[in-house]
Amino acid sequence: MAEQKPWKMDFDSVEGLKHHNKLDPPGFDSVTARDWVAGTSTLGKRRDPQLIEKKQAALWQLASAPFRQVGFMCFMMWMMGNGIQIFSILMTLSGLATPVMAIIKSKEVFPADPEKKLDTLTPRLLYCVINAGQFVFALHKLNAMGLLPTHPSDWLSAIAVPASLEHSYGAL
């Protein structure tokens, strides 16, 4: 006779388990459980509205996440002043490069929803607008430092020297 361990139970002998759907806990879906065990998922096929709302809220949080970082970066650039030192120039160039890279990679941050149930365009636009704000502030900072060629005198080397209309000679 095989020795039965005290913690092992034979579920086939228990009354009522033959009709196991009566013992399922609330919210249990046997189709999803079978698919999970089999390695497939039905979660992409059926979505309840609460899950869609949670994902949409997560997209909005992700879109507004860089607001603090952008605000802090702009504050740091403002605190450095308009002097031309290597650290302030590097910080301002970083303030230009970071939002450009973030805007370029925004498609990876907000991938399109294949079922078209989530609005990814509007949070992506907010994300790009926040990063564009940092870019505009960094351009303003470069202009205040005098590193942007905005005056006609900045382009004097590109202007041809005009021909002389008069000549003067000294007498001995």
N, CA, C and O of each residue as an XYZ file, in Angstrom:
688
protein
N       0.834     -1.172      0.000
C       0.000      0.000      0.000
C       0.890      1.250      0.000
O       1.857      1.339      0.756
N       0.546      2.202     -0.854
C       1.344      3.421     -0.946
C       1.058      4.308      0.248
O      -0.085      4.491      0.666
N       2.098      4.831      0.759
C       1.963      5.698      1.935
C       1.512      7.081      1.484
O       2.134      7.684      0.609
N       0.443      7.579      2.071
C      -0.067      8.897      1.708
C       0.432      9.913      2.723
O       0.299      9.721      3.931
N       0.999     10.978      2.225
C       1.532     12.013      3.090
C       0.368     12.760      3.737
O      -0.687     12.898      3.117
N       0.533     13.242      4.960
C      -0.576     13.887      5.654
C      -0.994     15.213      5.011
O      -2.133     15.640      5.200
N      -0.111     15.878      4.258
C      -0.465     17.169      3.666
C      -0.987     17.038      2.242
O      -1.345     18.039      1.621
N      -1.035     15.838      1.726
C      -1.516     15.614      0.379
C      -2.988     15.220      0.441
O      -3.389     14.428      1.294
N      -3.792     15.776     -0.466
C      -5.212     15.502     -0.472
C      -5.639     15.101     -1.865
O      -5.176     15.685     -2.845
N      -6.481     14.153     -1.971
C      -7.003     13.712     -3.248
C      -8.276     14.498     -3.525
O      -9.294     14.265     -2.874
N      -8.242     15.409     -4.464
C      -9.366     16.290     -4.726
C     -10.501     15.600     -5.480
O     -11.634     16.081     -5.476
N     -10.199     14.480     -6.122
C     -11.261     13.774     -6.835
C     -12.278     13.169     -5.886
O     -13.423     12.932     -6.270
N     -11.871     12.917     -4.650
C     -12.776     12.299     -3.695
C     -13.644     13.311     -2.963
O     -14.602     12.931     -2.289
N     -13.322     14.590     -3.086
C     -14.081     15.602     -2.355
C     -15.385     15.872     -3.094
O     -15.398     16.087     -4.306
N     -16.485     15.858     -2.338
C     -17.815     16.085     -2.912
C     -17.913     17.537     -3.395
O     -17.513     18.442     -2.663
N     -18.413     17.778     -4.556
C     -18.639     19.131     -5.063
C     -17.543     19.631     -5.968
O     -17.754     20.609     -6.684
N     -16.369     19.001     -5.971
C     -15.302     19.465     -6.854
C     -15.517     18.999     -8.286
O     -14.878     19.510     -9.206
N     -16.404     18.042     -8.481
C     -16.689     17.609     -9.840
C     -17.395     18.716    -10.598
O     -17.286     18.797    -11.821
N     -18.112     19.562     -9.896
C     -18.731     20.746    -10.490
C     -17.908     21.946    -10.048
O     -18.371     22.771     -9.260
N     -16.668     22.040    -10.567
C     -15.704     23.008    -10.040
C     -16.083     24.458    -10.330
O     -15.530     25.359     -9.701
N     -16.997     24.715    -11.249
C     -17.346     26.104    -11.512
C     -18.086     26.728    -10.342
O     -18.164     27.954    -10.254
N     -18.636     25.914     -9.431
C     -19.287     26.450     -8.241
C     -18.265     26.906     -7.208
O     -18.579     27.717     -6.337
N     -17.032     26.384     -7.303
C     -16.013     26.712     -6.321
C     -15.069     27.818     -6.792
O     -14.155     28.202     -6.062
N     -15.279     28.328     -7.996
C     -14.406     29.397     -8.482
C     -14.630     30.654     -7.661
O     -15.769     30.985     -7.332
N     -13.555     31.359     -7.326
C     -13.721     32.602     -6.576
C     -14.335     33.684     -7.442
O     -14.309     33.571     -8.668
N     -14.887     34.726     -6.843
C     -15.468     35.816     -7.637
C     -14.416     36.479     -8.513
O     -13.315     36.780     -8.052
N     -14.752     36.704     -9.763
C     -13.828     37.341    -10.686
C     -12.926     36.378    -11.428
O     -12.176     36.796    -12.311
N     -12.982     35.085    -11.088
C     -12.142     34.089    -11.747
C     -12.710     33.780    -13.118
O     -13.911     33.553    -13.262
N     -11.858     33.770    -14.116
C     -12.273     33.458    -15.477
C     -11.498     32.232    -15.921
O     -10.281     32.293    -16.092
N     -12.186     31.131    -16.109
C     -11.502     29.884    -16.440
C     -10.864     29.942    -17.828
O      -9.851     29.284    -18.062
N     -11.442     30.722    -18.760
C     -10.859     30.846    -20.105
C      -9.511     31.539    -20.024
O      -8.548     31.104    -20.657
N      -9.434     32.618    -19.248
C      -8.161     33.328    -19.086
C      -7.149     32.459    -18.378
O      -5.967     32.473    -18.723
N      -7.597     31.701    -17.390
C      -6.681     30.819    -16.672
C      -6.146     29.731    -17.587
O      -4.958     29.415    -17.533
N      -6.990     29.154    -18.420
C      -6.528     28.131    -19.365
C      -5.554     28.716    -20.364
O      -4.547     28.093    -20.698
N      -5.860     29.940    -20.852
C      -4.964     30.584    -21.805
C      -3.625     30.923    -21.174
O      -2.585     30.840    -21.827
N      -3.652     31.305    -19.907
C      -2.401     31.639    -19.228
C      -1.546     30.399    -19.064
O      -0.330     30.454    -19.245
N      -2.168     29.284    -18.725
C      -1.429     28.039    -18.572
C      -0.903     27.573    -19.924
O       0.204     27.043    -20.018
N      -1.702     27.774    -20.973
C      -1.282     27.342    -22.310
C      -0.232     28.269    -22.908
O       0.432     27.900    -23.877
N      -0.070     29.461    -22.354
C       0.939     30.388    -22.857
C       0.383     31.439    -23.782
O       1.146     32.221    -24.348
N      -0.908     31.482    -23.951
C      -1.521     32.525    -24.769
C      -2.301     33.443    -23.851
O      -2.526     33.129    -22.683
N      -2.702     34.556    -24.378
C      -3.418     35.522    -23.542
C      -4.613     36.071    -24.283
O      -4.550     36.318    -25.487
N      -5.696     36.261    -23.568
C      -6.879     36.894    -24.144
C      -7.029     38.316    -23.645
O      -8.034     38.971    -23.919
N      -6.026     38.803    -22.906
C      -6.154     40.152    -22.339
C      -6.176     41.209    -23.432
O      -6.839     42.235    -23.278
N      -5.466     40.980    -24.534
C      -5.482     41.943    -25.619
C      -6.782     41.911    -26.400
O      -7.128     42.883    -27.071
N      -7.514     40.787    -26.318
C      -8.747     40.652    -27.072
C      -9.924     41.284    -26.359
O     -10.804     41.856    -27.003
N      -9.953     41.189    -25.017
C     -11.059     41.797    -24.281
C     -10.473     42.718    -23.225
O      -9.625     42.328    -22.422
N     -10.946     43.930    -23.252
C     -10.482     44.925    -22.278
C     -11.693     45.535    -21.616
O     -12.653     45.923    -22.281
N     -11.642     45.618    -20.325
C     -12.736     46.290    -19.657
C     -12.433     47.786    -19.582
O     -11.269     48.185    -19.629
N     -13.455     48.601    -19.468
C     -13.262     50.059    -19.496
C     -12.373     50.577    -18.370
O     -11.683     51.582    -18.546
N     -12.377     49.915    -17.225
C     -11.531     50.381    -16.123
C     -10.061     50.232    -16.465
O      -9.253     51.099    -16.129
N      -9.707     49.144    -17.128
C      -8.316     48.943    -17.526
C      -7.892     49.989    -18.552
O      -6.770     50.495    -18.502
N      -8.784     50.310    -19.475
C      -8.475     51.330    -20.481
C      -8.297     52.694    -19.812
O      -7.398     53.452    -20.177
N      -9.154     53.008    -18.828
C      -9.027     54.283    -18.109
C      -7.729     54.346    -17.324
O      -7.094     55.399    -17.266
N      -7.325     53.241    -16.722
C      -6.059     53.218    -15.974
C      -4.871     53.416    -16.907
O      -3.930     54.139    -16.581
N      -4.918     52.780    -18.052
C      -3.816     52.936    -19.005
C      -3.774     54.354    -19.563
O      -2.696     54.906    -19.785
N      -4.949     54.944    -19.791
C      -4.991     56.324    -20.280
C      -4.441     57.275    -19.222
O      -3.708     58.210    -19.546
N      -4.795     57.037    -17.953
C      -4.259     57.870    -16.873
C      -2.749     57.706    -16.755
O      -2.038     58.670    -16.472
N      -2.261     56.491    -16.969
C      -0.814     56.265    -16.929
C      -0.123     56.998    -18.076
O       0.986     57.506    -17.907
N      -0.769     57.057    -19.238
C      -0.189     57.810    -20.355
C      -0.093     59.300    -20.027
O       0.901     59.946    -20.359
N      -1.129     59.849    -19.373
C      -1.090     61.265    -19.009
C      -0.021     61.532    -17.958
O       0.632     62.575    -17.993
N       0.166     60.602    -17.022
C       1.227     60.782    -16.034
C       2.593     60.733    -16.700
O       3.490     61.500    -16.347
N       2.751     59.836    -17.658
C       4.013     59.741    -18.388
C       4.261     60.996    -19.215
O       5.403     61.431    -19.366
N       3.192     61.575    -19.750
C       3.336     62.785    -20.563
C       3.744     63.988    -19.722
O       4.526     64.825    -20.173
N       3.220     64.077    -18.503
C       3.544     65.230    -17.665
C       4.744     64.979    -16.752
O       5.123     65.865    -15.986
N       5.341     63.806    -16.816
C       6.486     63.481    -15.964
C       7.695     64.394    -16.187
O       8.347     64.753    -15.207
N       8.030     64.790    -17.420
C       9.222     65.620    -17.580
C       9.037     67.071    -17.143
O       9.985     67.853    -17.215
N       7.839     67.448    -16.690
C       7.604     68.842    -16.312
C       8.526     69.279    -15.179
O       9.085     70.374    -15.231
N       8.692     68.448    -14.163
C       9.585     68.806    -13.048
C      11.037     68.875    -13.496
O      11.774     69.784    -13.114
N      11.439     67.905    -14.310
C      12.821     67.888    -14.785
C      13.111     69.116    -15.645
O      14.167     69.734    -15.518
N      12.179     69.462    -16.511
C      12.351     70.637    -17.373
C      12.380     71.901    -16.528
O      13.203     72.786    -16.765
N      11.497     71.996    -15.551
C      11.490     73.161    -14.669
C      12.793     73.294    -13.901
O      13.324     74.396    -13.758
N      13.313     72.174    -13.404
C      14.572     72.217    -12.662
C      15.729     72.609    -13.568
O      16.602     73.378    -13.165
N      15.742     72.086    -14.789
C      16.822     72.420    -15.730
C      16.777     73.900    -16.101
O      17.821     74.548    -16.187
N      15.585     74.437    -16.320
C      15.463     75.865    -16.633
C      15.885     76.720    -15.445
O      16.523     77.757    -15.627
N      15.540     76.302    -14.239
C      15.959     77.026    -13.043
C      17.479     77.016    -12.920
O      18.074     78.036    -12.573
N      18.114     75.880    -13.200
C      19.581     75.798    -13.121
C      20.235     76.709    -14.161
O      21.226     77.375    -13.862
N      19.691     76.743    -15.375
C      20.261     77.620    -16.404
C      20.069     79.082    -16.023
O      20.948     79.904    -16.281
N      18.934     79.420    -15.414
C      18.691     80.800    -14.989
C      19.639     81.198    -13.867
O      20.128     82.327    -13.840
N      19.903     80.278    -12.940
C      20.779     80.577    -11.800
C      22.231     80.772    -12.229
O      22.992     81.427    -11.516
N      22.630     80.228    -13.359
C      24.025     80.364    -13.799
C      24.351     81.743    -14.324
O      25.524     82.102    -14.434
N      23.354     82.508    -14.644
C      23.612     83.846    -15.157
C      23.951     83.816    -16.630
O      23.886     82.778    -17.289
N      24.321     85.011    -17.137
C      24.598     85.142    -18.559
C      26.077     85.228    -18.877
O      26.452     85.563    -20.001
N      26.914     84.932    -17.908
C      28.353     84.947    -18.159
C      28.750     83.792    -19.068
O      28.085     82.758    -19.129
N      29.856     84.005    -19.768
C      30.321     82.970    -20.692
C      31.452     82.213    -20.018
O      32.621     82.588    -20.105
N      31.069     81.140    -19.345
C      32.029     80.205    -18.758
C      31.760     78.841    -19.369
O      30.690     78.602    -19.928
N      32.721     77.961    -19.260
C      32.587     76.658    -19.897
C      31.426     75.871    -19.296
O      30.707     75.181    -20.019
N      31.236     75.968    -17.977
C      30.169     75.199    -17.335
C      28.793     75.688    -17.773
O      27.900     74.882    -18.033
N      28.620     77.003    -17.856
C      27.319     77.521    -18.275
C      27.040     77.209    -19.745
O      25.893     76.959    -20.113
N      28.064     77.220    -20.580
C      27.873     76.865    -21.990
C      27.503     75.394    -22.122
O      26.596     75.047    -22.879
N      28.202     74.524    -21.387
C      27.891     73.098    -21.452
C      26.499     72.803    -20.912
O      25.784     71.962    -21.458
N      26.115     73.484    -19.853
C      24.785     73.271    -19.292
C      23.707     73.731    -20.269
O      22.670     73.081    -20.402
N      23.943     74.834    -20.944
C      22.976     75.336    -21.915
C      22.903     74.428    -23.138
O      21.816     74.197    -23.668
N      24.035     73.912    -23.592
C      24.016     72.974    -24.717
C      23.317     71.675    -24.332
O      22.637     71.066    -25.158
N      23.479     71.250    -23.088
C      22.740     70.087    -22.600
C      21.248     70.389    -22.553
O      20.418     69.523    -22.832
N      20.916     71.634    -22.194
C      19.514     72.052    -22.193
C      18.919     72.099    -23.591
O      17.698     72.047    -23.740
N      19.757     72.197    -24.619
C      19.282     72.136    -26.008
C      19.173     70.690    -26.503
O      18.212     70.336    -27.188
N      20.150     69.866    -26.158
C      20.202     68.508    -26.698
C      19.185     67.575    -26.049
O      18.605     66.726    -26.727
N      18.963     67.722    -24.750
C      18.064     66.806    -24.037
C      16.639     66.843    -24.578
O      16.081     65.779    -24.849
N      16.023     68.011    -24.750
C      14.647     67.979    -25.275
C      14.566     67.527    -26.729
O      13.565     66.933    -27.131
N      15.583     67.792    -27.513
C      15.563     67.337    -28.909
C      15.553     65.809    -28.951
O      14.792     65.209    -29.711
N      16.396     65.186    -28.136
C      16.432     63.728    -28.089
C      15.127     63.168    -27.534
O      14.659     62.127    -27.995
N      14.535     63.841    -26.554
C      13.267     63.374    -25.987
C      12.144     63.464    -27.017
O      11.300     62.571    -27.092
N      12.128     64.521    -27.799
C      11.091     64.664    -28.825
C      11.277     63.617    -29.923
O      10.298     63.066    -30.427
N      12.518     63.343    -30.292
C      12.786     62.331    -31.318
C      12.351     60.949    -30.835
O      11.814     60.163    -31.616
N      12.576     60.647    -29.561
C      12.238     59.326    -29.024
C      10.822     59.252    -28.465
O      10.480     58.268    -27.809
N      10.006     60.246    -28.702
C       8.653     60.234    -28.141
C       7.784     59.126    -28.742
O       6.826     58.682    -28.109
N       8.105     58.684    -29.938
C       7.334     57.584    -30.527
C       7.595     56.281    -29.781
O       6.708     55.432    -29.694
N       8.805     56.110    -29.238
C       9.108     54.927    -28.446
C       8.456     55.024    -27.065
O       8.053     54.009    -26.496
N       8.353     56.225    -26.534
C       7.741     56.406    -25.215
C       6.231     56.200    -25.291
O       5.637     55.625    -24.379
N       5.609     56.665    -26.371
C       4.162     56.543    -26.561
C       3.881     55.729    -27.826
O       3.576     56.301    -28.873
N       3.981     54.402    -27.738
C       3.691     53.604    -28.930
C       2.205     53.659    -29.263
O       1.362     53.830    -28.382
N       1.905     53.515    -30.531
C       0.511     53.566    -30.978
C      -0.241     52.330    -30.489
O       0.315     51.233    -30.447
N      -1.489     52.514    -30.127
C      -2.338     51.414    -29.678
C      -2.889     50.714    -30.916
O      -3.578     51.349    -31.714
N      -2.603     49.412    -31.100
C      -3.076     48.742    -32.318
C      -4.598     48.633    -32.384
O      -5.161     48.565    -33.477
N      -5.270     48.615    -31.237
C      -6.728     48.505    -31.233
C      -7.419     49.855    -31.280
O      -8.647     49.915    -31.356
N      -6.662     50.933    -31.237
C      -7.191     52.304    -31.294
C      -8.171     52.609    -30.162
O      -9.114     53.380    -30.344
N      -7.947     52.001    -28.990
C      -8.811     52.281    -27.844
C      -8.196     53.328    -26.927
O      -8.904     53.951    -26.136
N      -6.881     53.527    -27.024
C      -6.194     54.522    -26.204
C      -5.807     55.716    -27.063
O      -5.401     55.563    -28.215
N      -5.937     56.900    -26.491
C      -5.508     58.118    -27.167
C      -4.052     58.363    -26.800
O      -3.761     58.831    -25.699
N      -3.135     58.052    -27.711
C      -1.719     58.267    -27.435
C      -1.201     59.557    -28.055
O      -0.121     60.024    -27.693
N      -1.952     60.139    -28.981
C      -1.483     61.343    -29.667
C      -1.473     62.559    -28.739
O      -0.491     63.300    -28.709
N      -2.539     62.769    -27.994
C      -2.624     63.958    -27.141
C      -1.580     63.934    -26.025
O      -0.926     64.955    -25.813
N      -1.383     62.819    -25.291
C      -0.299     62.818    -24.308
C       1.076     62.990    -24.941
O       1.962     63.608    -24.352
N       1.253     62.444    -26.141
C       2.540     62.604    -26.828
C       2.783     64.063    -27.191
O       3.906     64.555    -27.077
N       1.730     64.758    -27.629
C       1.862     66.184    -27.945
C       2.201     66.991    -26.693
O       3.038     67.892    -26.750
N       1.564     66.679    -25.566
C       1.886     67.370    -24.313
C       3.339     67.135    -23.930
O       4.030     68.063    -23.510
N       3.801     65.908    -24.073
C       5.194     65.542    -23.783
C       6.148     66.364    -24.660
O       7.158     66.877    -24.177
N       5.820     66.482    -25.943
C       6.669     67.245    -26.863
C       6.620     68.737    -26.566
O       7.637     69.418    -26.698
N       5.462     69.265    -26.167
C       5.341     70.694    -25.845
C       6.159     71.034    -24.605
O       6.810     72.078    -24.558
N       6.131     70.166    -23.606
C       6.919     70.420    -22.386
C       8.404     70.434    -22.728
O       9.138     71.306    -22.264
N       8.849     69.480    -23.531
C      10.264     69.446    -23.909
C      10.622     70.597    -24.846
O      11.747     71.095    -24.809
N       9.688     71.022    -25.676
C       9.949     72.181    -26.532
C      10.091     73.452    -25.700
O      10.832     74.362    -26.073
N       9.387     73.514    -24.580
C       9.544     74.654    -23.669
C      10.961     74.767    -23.147
O      11.505     75.868    -23.058
N      11.566     73.638    -22.800
C      12.961     73.662    -22.357
C      13.871     74.086    -23.499
O      14.826     74.832    -23.282
N      13.593     73.625    -24.704
C      14.416     73.993    -25.855
C      14.355     75.492    -26.107
O      15.379     76.119    -26.374
N      13.159     76.070    -26.024
C      12.996     77.511    -26.235
C      13.719     78.290    -25.147
O      14.356     79.304    -25.431
N      13.627     77.824    -23.901
C      14.334     78.519    -22.823
C      15.845     78.453    -23.031
O      16.543     79.435    -22.779
N      16.358     77.310    -23.488
C      17.802     77.189    -23.733
C      18.232     78.107    -24.883
O      19.318     78.686    -24.832
N      17.397     78.248    -25.919
C      17.723     79.192    -26.993
C      17.736     80.627    -26.483
O      18.603     81.416    -26.859
N      16.775     80.966    -25.626
C      16.748     82.301    -25.013
C      18.009     82.526    -24.186
O      18.580     83.617    -24.199
N      18.439     81.498    -23.473
C      19.650     81.598    -22.655
C      20.885     81.821    -23.536
O      21.739     82.648    -23.219
N      20.970     81.071    -24.654
C      22.096     81.290    -25.575
C      22.080     82.702    -26.145
O      23.137     83.311    -26.308
N      20.908     83.229    -26.447
C      20.801     84.583    -26.966
C      21.221     85.588    -25.896
O      21.911     86.560    -26.204
N      20.818     85.370    -24.651
C      21.195     86.287    -23.575
C      22.698     86.251    -23.315
O      23.285     87.248    -22.895
N      23.313     85.104    -23.563
C      24.762     84.996    -23.393
C      25.509     85.631    -24.570
O      26.720     85.841    -24.499
N      24.791     85.932    -25.640
C      25.428     86.544    -26.805
C      26.047     85.519    -27.737
O      26.916     85.870    -28.536
N      25.633     84.277    -27.662
C      26.223     83.228    -28.492
C      25.411     82.920    -29.741
O      25.838     82.105    -30.559
N      24.256     83.547    -29.909
C      23.484     83.385    -31.133
C      23.728     84.588    -32.038
O      23.712     85.726    -31.567
N      23.948     84.360    -33.306
C      24.183     85.485    -34.233
C      22.862     86.146    -34.637
O      22.258     85.786    -35.648
N      22.429     87.112    -33.838
C      21.143     87.757    -34.099
C      21.273     89.195    -34.576
O      20.278     89.785    -34.998
N      22.448     89.770    -34.524
C      22.644     91.165    -34.934
C      23.399     91.208    -36.262
O      24.145     90.282    -36.580
N      23.209     92.270    -37.033
C      23.934     92.377    -38.317
C      25.455     92.383    -38.131
O      26.191     91.927    -39.005
N      25.916     92.893    -37.005
C      27.363     92.931    -36.784
C      27.954     91.536    -36.607
O      29.166     91.360    -36.731
N      27.113     90.543    -36.320
C      27.615     89.177    -36.187
C      27.960     88.576    -37.541
O      28.655     87.562    -37.610
N      27.485     89.187    -38.610
C      27.688     88.641    -39.943
C      28.643     89.502    -40.777
O      28.672     89.356    -41.999
N      29.429     90.398    -40.150
C      30.318     91.286    -40.903
C      31.362     90.533    -41.706
O      31.775     91.002    -42.766
N      31.790     89.403    -41.238
C      32.811     88.658    -41.982
C      32.251     88.076    -43.281
O      33.021     87.738    -44.181
N      30.953     87.955    -43.393
C      30.351     87.409    -44.607
C      30.020     88.488    -45.628
O      29.698     88.184    -46.777
N      30.097     89.747    -45.209
C      29.770     90.848    -46.115
C      31.024     91.235    -46.893
O      32.109     91.355    -46.324
N      30.860     91.427    -48.202
C      31.998     91.819    -49.039
C      32.390     93.270    -48.748
O      31.537     94.107    -48.450
N      33.658     93.546    -48.837
C      34.155     94.901    -48.606
C      33.771     95.758    -49.808
O      34.066     95.396    -50.947
N      33.116     96.889    -49.562
C      32.698     97.715    -50.708
C      33.905     98.367    -51.391
O      34.950     98.589    -50.779
N      33.728     98.656    -52.649
C      34.797     99.319    -53.419
C      34.918    100.776    -52.968
O      33.920    101.426    -52.655
N      36.122    101.262    -52.942
C      36.361    102.643    -52.521
C      35.930    103.603    -53.618
O      36.243    103.394    -54.790
N      35.216    104.647    -53.241
C      34.783    105.660    -54.197
C      35.749    106.829    -54.228
O      35.812    107.530    -55.237
N      36.482    107.060    -53.197
C      37.420    108.178    -53.138
C      38.785    107.652    -52.711
O      38.906    106.654    -52.002
N      39.787    108.355    -53.166
C      41.150    108.003    -52.764
C      41.804    109.274    -52.266
O      41.567    110.350    -52.814
N      42.601    109.168    -51.263
C      43.324    110.349    -50.785
C      44.815    110.034    -50.768
O      45.240    108.924    -50.448
N      45.590    111.053    -51.124
C      47.028    110.862    -51.161
C      47.654    111.956    -50.305
O      47.175    113.089    -50.249
N      48.693    111.591    -49.670
C      49.404    112.557    -48.870
C      50.459    113.287    -49.726
O      50.995    112.695    -50.663
N      50.765    114.558    -49.420
C      51.755    115.316    -50.178
C      52.990    115.478    -49.345
O      52.932    115.599    -48.122
N      54.122    115.479    -50.035
C      55.385    115.711    -49.365
C      55.895    117.077    -49.622
O      56.961    117.441    -49.126
